[in-house]
Amino acid sequence: MARLISAKKSFAEWRTRSCISVDDYSRRLSSPSVSHTNHLVRWFPPPPGTIKINFDGSCINSAAAGGFILRDHMGRIIKVGAANYGLTSSLIAEARALKDGILLAVQARYSRLSIDNLIVIQALKGECKVPWQIAHIIADVKAILHRDIQVSI
């Protein structure tokens, strides 16, 4: 039950952040006389028949947590998850949230997945060097994804 409450809180926070201007933070740091153009962050749906996995990780004082959300092409929530990963970095928390999301999607028998992170896609395809801190997690994700599962951006 606590995990569900935590996931709902994480989703509510993500939903709020996805509607906030990207420039809000920089506006607070700059002088009020400077004019800024707002750019809204927007979620883009995957093609029909594909499940999109959004994931994130964060760290405060070495205490890390992460979460994921799986949605269909209409934006309907399929599954959500969040976890406390203990004393680690935000990089590892984000990679573990990705792994948890993909594992749940594969267990639910979804075969077409979309991930909105180009670096992760490149790492999974072996097109970029994976940081050593998350190499074992990316290797686990590769093992979870078999030939029948399509992953795209």
BAKOLLUM-166530 format. One record per residue: residue in three letters; x, y, z of N, C-alpha, C in turn. Coordinates in steps of 0.2 Angstrom, whole numbers, padded with zeros to 4 digits, always signed. Atoms other than C-alpha are relative to their C-alpha. Layout:
ALAXYZXYZXYZ ...
END
This chain:
MET+0004-0006+0000+0000+0000+0000+0004+0006+0000 ALA-0004-0006+0000+0014+0012+0004+0003+0001-0007 ARG-0003-0001+0007+0022+0009-0013-0005+0003-0005 LEU+0006-0003+0004+0005+0013-0021+0000+0008+0001 ILE+0001-0007-0002+0004+0029-0011+0006+0004-0003 SER-0006-0004+0003+0022+0034-0016+0000+0001-0007 ALA+0000-0001+0007+0019+0030-0034-0005+0005-0002 LYS+0005-0005+0001+0003+0041-0034+0003+0007+0001 LYS-0003-0006-0001+0013+0055-0026+0005+0002-0005 SER-0005-0001+0006+0027+0053-0039-0004+0002-0006 PHE+0004-0001+0006+0014+0053-0053-0003+0007+0001 ALA+0003-0007-0001+0006+0069-0046+0005+0005-0001 GLU-0006-0005+0001+0023+0078-0045+0002+0000-0007 TRP-0002+0000+0007+0027+0072-0062-0005+0004-0005 ARG+0005-0003+0004+0011+0078-0069+0000+0008+0001 THR-0001-0007-0001+0013+0095-0061+0006+0003-0003 ARG-0006-0003+0003+0031+0097-0067-0001+0000-0008 SER+0000+0000+0007+0026+0092-0085-0004+0006-0003 CYS+0004-0006+0003+0015+0107-0086+0003+0007+0002 ILE-0003-0006-0003+0027+0119-0078+0005+0003-0006 SER-0005-0003+0005+0038+0131-0089+0007-0002+0001 VAL-0007+0002-0001+0056+0125-0092+0004+0006+0003 ASP-0003-0006-0002+0061+0143-0089-0002+0003+0007 ASP+0002-0003-0007+0053+0145-0072+0006+0000+0005 TYR-0006+0000-0005+0069+0140-0063+0005+0005-0002 SER-0005-0005+0002+0080+0151-0073-0003+0007+0001 ARG+0003-0007-0001+0068+0166-0071+0001+0002+0007 ARG-0001-0001-0007+0070+0164-0052+0007+0002+0001 LEU-0007-0002-0001+0089+0166-0054+0002+0006-0003 SER-0002-0006+0004+0089+0181-0066-0004+0006+0003 SER+0004-0006-0002+0083+0198-0063-0007+0001-0003 PRO+0007+0000+0003+0065+0202-0065-0001+0005-0006 SER+0001-0004+0006+0068+0215-0079+0001-0004-0006 VAL-0002+0004+0006+0074+0201-0091-0006-0003-0002 SER+0006+0003+0003+0061+0195-0103+0002-0007-0002 HIS-0001+0007+0002+0059+0176-0105-0006-0002-0004 THR+0006+0003+0004+0049+0166-0117-0001-0007+0003 ASN+0002+0006-0003+0040+0151-0109+0000-0006-0005 HIS+0000+0006+0004+0043+0134-0116-0003-0006+0005 LEU+0003+0005-0004+0031+0121-0109+0002-0007-0002 VAL-0002+0007+0001+0036+0103-0107-0006-0004-0001 ARG+0006+0004+0003+0024+0091-0116+0002-0007+0000 TRP-0001+0007+0001+0022+0072-0116-0003-0002-0007 PHE+0002+0002+0007+0021+0065-0133-0001-0008+0000 PRO+0003+0007+0000+0011+0048-0135+0004-0004-0005 PRO-0003+0005+0005+0019+0033-0143-0005-0002-0006 PRO+0005+0003+0005+0011+0025-0159-0005-0005+0003 PRO+0005+0005-0003-0005+0015-0156+0004-0007+0000 GLY-0003+0007-0001+0000-0003-0150+0007+0000+0004 THR-0007-0001-0004+0016+0004-0141-0002+0003+0007 ILE+0000-0003-0006+0018+0007-0123+0006+0004+0002 LYS-0005-0005-0001+0028+0022-0118+0002-0001+0008 ILE-0003+0000-0007+0040+0021-0102+0003+0006+0001 ASN-0003-0006-0002+0044+0037-0094+0003-0002+0007 PHE-0003+0002-0007+0056+0035-0079+0005+0006+0002 ASP-0004-0005-0003+0066+0046-0068+0003-0002+0007 GLY-0003+0002-0007+0078+0045-0053+0003+0006+0003 SER-0003-0006-0004+0084+0058-0040+0004-0002+0006 CYS-0005+0001-0006+0096+0059-0026+0000+0006+0004 ILE-0001-0006-0005+0096+0070-0010+0004-0003+0005 ASN-0004+0002-0005+0110+0068+0002+0002-0008-0001 SER-0002+0007+0002+0115+0051-0006-0006-0005+0001 ALA+0006+0005+0000+0097+0044-0003-0004+0001-0007 ALA+0002+0000+0007+0091+0039-0020-0007-0003-0001 ALA+0007+0003+0002+0073+0035-0027-0001+0001-0007 GLY+0002+0000+0007+0066+0032-0044-0007-0002-0001 GLY+0007+0002+0002+0050+0029-0053-0001-0001-0007 PHE+0001+0000+0007+0042+0025-0069-0008+0000-0001 ILE+0007+0000+0002+0025+0026-0078+0000-0003-0007 LEU+0001+0003+0006+0019+0015-0092-0007+0003-0003 ARG+0006-0003+0003+0006+0023-0104-0001-0002-0007 ASP+0001+0001+0007-0003+0019-0120+0000+0006-0004 HIS+0000-0005+0004-0005+0029-0135-0005+0006+0001 MET+0005-0005-0002-0020+0038-0128+0002+0004+0007 GLY-0003-0003-0006-0010+0043-0112-0003-0003+0006 ARG+0003+0003-0006-0020+0031-0101+0006-0004+0004 ILE-0005+0003-0004-0009+0024-0087-0002-0007+0000 ILE+0001+0007+0000-0006+0006-0088+0003-0003+0007 LYS-0003+0002-0007+0006+0003-0073+0005+0006+0002 VAL-0004-0005-0002+0016+0014-0062+0004-0003+0006 GLY-0004+0003-0006+0030+0010-0049+0005+0005+0002 ALA-0005-0004-0003+0042+0019-0038+0004-0004+0006 ALA-0004+0004-0005+0056+0013-0026+0005+0004+0003 ASN-0005-0003-0004+0068+0019-0013+0006-0005-0002 TYR-0005+0004+0001+0085+0013-0019+0006+0001+0005 GLY-0005-0001-0005+0095+0018-0004+0005+0005-0001 LEU-0006-0004+0001+0112+0026-0003+0003-0001-0007 THR-0003+0001+0006+0117+0028-0021-0001+0007-0004 SER+0001-0006+0004+0117+0041-0035-0006+0001-0004 SER+0006-0001+0004+0104+0048-0046+0000-0003-0007 LEU-0001+0004+0006+0112+0040-0061-0002-0007+0001 ILE+0002+0007-0002+0110+0023-0053-0008-0001+0001 ALA+0007+0000-0002+0092+0027-0047-0004+0000-0007 GLU+0003+0000+0007+0087+0032-0065+0000-0006-0004 ALA-0001+0007+0004+0094+0016-0073-0004-0005+0004 ARG+0004+0005-0003+0086+0006-0060-0008+0001-0001 ALA+0007-0001+0002+0069+0014-0063-0002-0002-0007 LEU+0001+0003+0007+0071+0010-0081-0001-0007+0000 LYS+0000+0008-0001+0075-0008-0077-0007-0002+0003 ASP+0006+0002-0003+0060-0009-0066-0006+0001-0004 GLY+0006-0002+0005+0048-0001-0079+0000-0005-0006 ILE-0001+0005+0006+0055-0013-0093-0002-0007+0003 LEU+0001+0007-0002+0054-0028-0082-0008-0001+0001 LEU+0008+0000-0001+0035-0024-0077-0003-0001-0007 ALA+0003+0000+0007+0031-0021-0096+0001-0007-0003 VAL-0001+0006+0003+0039-0037-0101-0004-0006+0003 GLN+0004+0005-0004+0031-0047-0087-0008+0001-0002 ALA+0007-0001+0002+0014-0039-0093-0001-0002-0007 ARG+0000+0002+0007+0018-0046-0111-0001+0005-0005 TYR+0000-0006+0006+0020-0029-0120+0006-0001-0004 SER-0006+0002+0005+0031-0032-0135+0002+0006-0004 ARG-0002-0006+0004+0032-0014-0142+0000+0006+0005 LEU-0001-0005-0005+0040-0001-0130+0003+0006-0003 SER-0003-0007+0002+0045+0017-0132+0003+0003+0006 ILE-0004-0003-0006+0058+0025-0121+0002+0007-0003 ASP-0001-0007+0002+0060+0044-0122+0007+0003+0002 ASN-0006-0002-0002+0078+0044-0118+0005-0003-0006 LEU-0004+0002+0005+0090+0044-0133+0006-0004+0002 ILE-0006+0003-0002+0105+0040-0123-0001-0007+0003 VAL+0002+0007-0002+0097+0024-0115-0001-0004-0006 ILE+0001+0004+0007+0092+0018-0133+0007-0001-0003 GLN-0007+0001+0003+0110+0021-0139+0004-0005+0005 ALA-0004+0004-0005+0117+0012-0123-0003-0007-0001 LEU+0003+0007+0001+0105-0003-0126+0002-0003-0007 LYS-0002+0002+0006+0110-0004-0144+0008+0000-0001 GLY-0007+0001+0000+0129-0003-0140+0003+0006-0004 GLU-0003-0006+0004+0131+0014-0149+0003+0005+0004 CYS-0004-0004-0004+0138+0023-0135+0003-0003+0006 LYS-0003+0003-0006+0149+0020-0120-0004+0001+0006 VAL+0005+0000-0006+0139+0016-0104+0005+0001+0006 PRO-0004-0001-0006+0146+0023-0088+0000-0006+0004 TRP-0001+0006-0003+0153+0010-0078-0005-0001+0006 GLN+0004+0000-0006+0142+0014-0063-0007-0004-0002 ILE+0007+0003+0002+0126+0008-0073+0001-0006-0005 ALA-0001+0005+0005+0134-0005-0085-0003-0007+0002 HIS+0003+0006-0002+0128-0020-0075-0008+0001-0001 ILE+0007-0001+0001+0110-0012-0075-0002-0001-0007 ILE+0002+0000+0008+0110-0009-0094+0001-0007-0002 ALA-0001+0007+0002+0117-0027-0096-0007-0004+0002 ASP+0006+0003-0002+0102-0033-0086-0006+0001-0004 VAL+0005-0002+0004+0090-0023-0096+0000-0004-0007 LYS-0001+0003+0006+0097-0030-0112-0002-0008+0000 ALA+0002+0007-0001+0095-0048-0105-0008-0001+0001 ILE+0007+0000+0000+0077-0044-0101-0004+0001-0007 LEU+0003-0001+0006+0073-0038-0118+0003-0005-0005 HIS-0003+0005+0005+0074-0052-0131-0003+0002-0007 ARG+0002-0001+0007+0071-0053-0149-0007+0002-0002 ASP+0007-0001+0002+0052-0052-0149-0002+0007+0003 ILE+0002-0006-0003+0052-0035-0140+0004+0006-0004 GLN-0002-0006+0003+0054-0019-0150+0000+0006+0004 VAL-0001-0005-0005+0061-0004-0141+0002+0006-0005 SER-0001-0006+0004+0060+0014-0149+0000+0006+0004 ILE+0001-0007-0003+0061+0032-0145-0007+0003-0001 
END
